[in-house]
């Protein structure tokens, strides 16, 4: 993939949200609901979109151990833990903890 190197200024909202310019969303196949990995680097903040192409490139890299739980079970537990953390964060922010 040829990556364009032009720069563009963006603004962060009060919630820390930023709008990725349309030309970058097209270039990196970012659609509504696309998740991203956010990483701190020496140069600043790095966003890595988790697209179908990104997932396909990573297939087979992480091998499962024979005693690992099935992915569906692991994912359900992961989502439950994620929800629990979000609820705790919300409770702290509203003072209802």
DATA-V673544 format. One record per backbone hydrogen bond with DSSP energy under -1.0 kcal/mol. CO is the residue of the C=O (numbers start at 0). NH is the residue of the N-H. If there is no record, write none. Layout:
CO/NH, CO/NH
//
This chain:
12/15, 16/12, 20/24, 21/25, 22/26, 23/27, 24/29, 25/28, 30/33, 34/49, 36/47, 38/45, 43/40, 45/38, 47/36, 48/50, 50/54, 51/55, 52/56, 53/57, 57/60, 64/67, 69/73, 70/74, 71/75, 72/76, 73/77, 74/78, 75/79, 76/80, 77/81, 78/82, 79/83, 80/84, 81/85, 82/86, 83/87, 84/88, 85/89, 86/90, 87/91, 88/92, 89/93, 90/95
//
